[in-house]
Amino acid sequence: MIATLDLPAVLPIVLPAAADPVVLRRATPADLEAIMRLLSDDAVSAARGDVAADSDTGAYAAALAEIVDDPANELVVAEDAAGLVVATMQLTRIPGMSRRGSCRLLVEAVRVSSTLRSGGIGSAMMRWTTDVAAPAVGATLVQLTSDEARTDAHRFYERLGFVGSHRGFKYAVAPN
Protein backbone atom coordinates (compact mmCIF):
# COMPACT_ATOMS: atom_id res chain seq x y z
CA MET A 1 0.00 0.00 0.00
CA ILE A 2 1.28 3.46 -0.89
CA ALA A 3 1.70 5.78 2.07
CA THR A 4 -0.30 8.94 1.57
CA LEU A 5 0.01 12.40 2.94
CA ASP A 6 -3.71 13.10 3.06
CA LEU A 7 -3.95 16.68 4.23
CA PRO A 8 -6.99 17.92 2.27
CA ALA A 9 -9.10 17.21 5.34
CA VAL A 10 -7.11 19.81 7.31
CA LEU A 11 -6.46 22.31 4.48
CA PRO A 12 -7.08 25.12 3.81
CA ILE A 13 -6.78 26.64 7.25
CA VAL A 14 -6.39 30.16 8.59
CA LEU A 15 -3.21 30.50 10.63
CA PRO A 16 -2.82 33.35 13.10
CA ALA A 17 0.41 35.29 12.69
CA ALA A 18 1.86 38.18 14.69
CA ALA A 19 0.82 40.66 12.02
CA ASP A 20 -2.12 39.39 9.99
CA PRO A 21 -3.46 35.87 9.61
CA VAL A 22 -2.57 33.85 6.51
CA VAL A 23 -4.40 31.05 4.75
CA LEU A 24 -2.39 27.86 4.43
CA ARG A 25 -3.48 25.77 1.45
CA ARG A 26 -2.23 23.20 -1.05
CA ALA A 27 -0.08 24.65 -3.83
CA THR A 28 -1.36 24.58 -7.39
CA PRO A 29 0.37 25.14 -10.73
CA ALA A 30 -0.90 28.75 -10.58
CA ASP A 31 1.47 29.28 -7.60
CA LEU A 32 4.60 28.36 -9.55
CA GLU A 33 5.92 31.89 -10.12
CA ALA A 34 5.34 32.88 -6.50
CA ILE A 35 7.13 29.76 -5.21
CA MET A 36 10.06 30.42 -7.54
CA ARG A 37 10.20 33.98 -6.22
CA LEU A 38 10.22 32.77 -2.60
CA LEU A 39 13.08 30.37 -3.31
CA SER A 40 15.13 33.10 -4.98
CA ASP A 41 14.36 35.53 -2.13
CA ASP A 42 16.68 33.48 0.05
CA ALA A 43 20.45 34.07 -0.17
CA VAL A 44 21.40 30.43 0.44
CA SER A 45 18.95 29.17 -2.20
CA ALA A 46 19.97 31.85 -4.67
CA ALA A 47 23.63 30.86 -4.25
CA ARG A 48 22.64 27.30 -5.21
CA GLY A 49 20.94 28.48 -8.40
CA ASP A 50 17.38 29.27 -7.32
CA VAL A 51 17.25 32.64 -9.06
CA ALA A 52 13.73 32.46 -10.56
CA ALA A 53 15.07 32.68 -14.12
CA ASP A 54 12.47 32.31 -16.85
CA SER A 55 14.64 29.59 -18.40
CA ASP A 56 14.15 27.47 -15.25
CA THR A 57 10.35 27.61 -15.28
CA GLY A 58 10.02 24.24 -17.04
CA ALA A 59 12.16 22.46 -14.44
CA TYR A 60 10.22 24.00 -11.57
CA ALA A 61 6.89 23.22 -13.25
CA ALA A 62 7.90 19.57 -13.68
CA ALA A 63 8.98 19.35 -10.03
CA LEU A 64 5.72 20.92 -8.85
CA ALA A 65 3.68 18.49 -10.95
CA GLU A 66 5.63 15.53 -9.56
CA ILE A 67 5.14 16.72 -5.97
CA VAL A 68 1.41 17.34 -6.48
CA ASP A 69 0.99 13.88 -8.06
CA ASP A 70 2.94 12.06 -5.33
CA PRO A 71 0.60 10.87 -2.56
CA ALA A 72 3.44 10.99 -0.01
CA ASN A 73 4.17 14.69 -0.68
CA GLU A 74 2.39 17.96 -0.15
CA LEU A 75 3.52 21.43 -1.16
CA VAL A 76 1.70 24.13 0.76
CA VAL A 77 1.63 27.89 0.43
CA ALA A 78 0.50 30.67 2.74
CA GLU A 79 -1.54 33.52 1.30
CA ASP A 80 -1.96 36.94 2.87
CA ALA A 81 -5.27 38.83 2.99
CA ALA A 82 -4.65 40.19 -0.52
CA GLY A 83 -4.25 36.66 -1.90
CA LEU A 84 -0.49 36.94 -2.40
CA VAL A 85 1.62 33.83 -1.73
CA VAL A 86 4.02 34.88 1.05
CA ALA A 87 5.38 31.52 2.25
CA THR A 88 5.78 27.89 1.25
CA MET A 89 7.03 24.52 2.50
CA GLN A 90 7.09 20.92 1.33
CA LEU A 91 5.99 18.04 3.55
CA THR A 92 6.88 14.41 2.87
CA ARG A 93 5.49 11.41 4.76
CA ILE A 94 8.20 8.77 5.22
CA PRO A 95 7.21 5.35 6.55
CA GLY A 96 10.13 3.68 8.26
CA MET A 97 11.44 0.59 9.91
CA SER A 98 13.29 2.27 12.76
CA ARG A 99 11.56 3.41 15.94
CA ARG A 100 9.36 0.34 15.80
CA GLY A 101 8.06 1.07 12.30
CA SER A 102 7.13 4.67 12.95
CA CYS A 103 6.34 7.26 10.33
CA ARG A 104 8.16 10.59 9.99
CA LEU A 105 7.06 13.87 8.46
CA LEU A 106 9.92 15.57 6.64
CA VAL A 107 9.78 19.36 6.26
CA GLU A 108 11.70 20.86 3.34
CA ALA A 109 12.12 24.23 1.63
CA VAL A 110 10.47 26.40 4.29
CA ARG A 111 10.47 29.92 2.88
CA VAL A 112 8.80 33.11 4.09
CA SER A 113 9.03 36.32 2.10
CA SER A 114 12.01 38.35 3.34
CA THR A 115 9.74 41.34 3.91
CA LEU A 116 7.57 39.34 6.32
CA ARG A 117 10.13 37.32 8.29
CA SER A 118 9.86 37.57 12.08
CA GLY A 119 6.15 38.28 11.67
CA GLY A 120 4.96 34.92 13.01
CA ILE A 121 4.14 33.26 9.68
CA GLY A 122 6.94 30.68 9.87
CA SER A 123 6.10 29.90 13.50
CA ALA A 124 2.43 29.43 12.67
CA MET A 125 3.30 27.14 9.75
CA MET A 126 5.65 25.01 11.82
CA ARG A 127 3.22 24.77 14.76
CA TRP A 128 0.51 23.65 12.31
CA THR A 129 2.96 21.05 10.97
CA THR A 130 3.77 19.63 14.40
CA ASP A 131 0.32 19.97 15.97
CA VAL A 132 -2.03 19.20 13.06
CA ALA A 133 -0.29 17.77 9.99
CA ALA A 134 1.95 15.24 11.74
CA PRO A 135 -0.85 13.65 13.78
CA ALA A 136 -3.17 13.75 10.75
CA VAL A 137 -0.77 11.56 8.75
CA GLY A 138 0.25 9.29 11.63
CA ALA A 139 3.75 10.70 12.05
CA THR A 140 5.47 10.32 15.39
CA LEU A 141 8.41 12.52 14.45
CA VAL A 142 8.77 15.76 12.47
CA GLN A 143 12.24 16.23 11.05
CA LEU A 144 14.05 18.74 8.89
CA THR A 145 17.50 19.70 7.79
CA SER A 146 18.85 23.21 7.68
CA ASP A 147 21.95 24.45 5.89
CA GLU A 148 24.88 25.10 8.25
CA ALA A 149 24.90 28.74 7.10
CA ARG A 150 21.33 29.34 8.36
CA THR A 151 22.17 30.21 11.97
CA ASP A 152 19.04 32.37 12.35
CA ALA A 153 16.91 29.45 11.14
CA HIS A 154 18.61 27.14 13.64
CA ARG A 155 17.66 29.46 16.51
CA PHE A 156 14.12 29.69 15.10
CA TYR A 157 13.67 25.90 15.02
CA GLU A 158 15.18 25.49 18.48
CA ARG A 159 12.73 28.09 19.87
CA LEU A 160 9.94 25.92 18.48
CA GLY A 161 11.28 22.84 20.29
CA PHE A 162 13.24 21.16 17.51
CA VAL A 163 16.46 19.54 18.66
CA GLY A 164 19.67 19.40 16.64
CA SER A 165 20.20 15.67 17.11
CA HIS A 166 21.93 14.48 13.94
CA ARG A 167 24.51 15.62 11.45
CA GLY A 168 23.38 15.52 7.83
CA PHE A 169 25.43 14.62 4.78
CA LYS A 170 24.83 15.23 1.09
CA TYR A 171 26.42 13.89 -2.05
CA ALA A 172 25.99 15.84 -5.28
CA VAL A 173 25.30 13.64 -8.29
CA ALA A 174 26.15 14.96 -11.75
CA PRO A 175 23.05 15.51 -13.92
CA ASN A 176 22.52 13.16 -16.87
WOSUL-V858083 format. One record per pair of residues at least 4 apart in sequence whose C-alpha atoms are under 6 Angstrom apart, sorted by the first residue. I is the first residue (numbers start at 0). GAP is how many residues later the second one is. D is the distance in whole Angstrom. If there is no record, write none. Layout:
[[I;GAP;D] [I;GAP;D]]
This chain:
[[2;69;6] [3;67;5] [3;68;5] [4;66;6] [4;67;5] [4;68;6] [4;88;6] [4;132;6] [10;14;5] [11;12;5] [11;13;4] [12;10;6] [12;11;5] [13;8;6] [13;9;4] [14;6;5] [14;7;5] [15;5;4] [16;4;5] [16;103;5] [16;104;5] [17;101;5] [17;102;5] [18;100;6] [21;56;6] [21;57;5] [21;58;5] [22;55;5] [22;56;5] [23;53;6] [23;54;4] [24;51;5] [24;52;6] [25;50;4] [26;48;6] [26;49;5] [26;50;6] [35;16;5] [36;15;6] [38;11;6] [39;6;5] [39;10;5] [39;11;5] [39;12;6] [41;4;6] [44;5;5] [45;4;5] [45;5;5] [56;4;6] [66;6;6] [71;20;6] [71;21;5] [72;18;6] [72;19;4] [73;16;6] [73;17;5] [74;14;6] [74;15;4] [75;12;6] [75;13;6] [76;10;6] [76;11;4] [77;7;6] [77;8;6] [77;9;5] [78;4;5] [78;5;5] [78;6;4] [78;7;6] [79;4;5] [85;26;6] [85;27;5] [86;24;5] [86;25;4] [87;22;6] [87;23;5] [88;19;6] [88;20;5] [88;21;4] [89;17;6] [89;18;5] [90;15;6] [90;16;5] [91;13;6] [91;14;5] [92;11;6] [92;12;5] [93;9;6] [93;10;5] [94;8;4] [95;5;5] [95;6;6] [95;7;6] [96;4;4] [102;36;5] [102;37;6] [103;35;5] [103;37;5] [103;38;6] [104;34;6] [104;37;5] [105;36;6] [105;37;5] [105;38;6] [106;37;5] [126;4;6] [127;4;5] [128;4;5] [128;5;6] [129;4;5] [133;5;5] [134;4;6] [156;5;5] [157;4;5]]
